Amino acid sequence: MELFISALTIFVLATFVGFEVITKVPPILHTPLMSGSNAISGITLIGALIAAGAGENILITILGFIAVVFATINVVGGFLVTHRMLKMFKQKD
């Protein structure tokens, strides 16, 4: 129970810090930051795959699968936004 409380505390603090950092970023930098965060989401996806495939517990497998789905959506969405951003800078014919 003590481990759960400490993990929950770290999660809540990281959520607040992440929110504060993101809200301080000017809107013009959001798309390049989204592009850069794809690498972090890729690492999350690898961790989620390891958790889902470990077979330790049914709850861990289910949570790992959910994490795989959300991380995949995040990676694909980030690449689509980056592609759209780069398309805006191409010369028109």
Summary of the structure (lengths in Angstrom):
residues: 93
radius of gyration: 17.1
end to end distance: 63.0
largest distance: 63.0
contacts: 210
relative contact order: 0.10
helix: 86%
strand: 0%
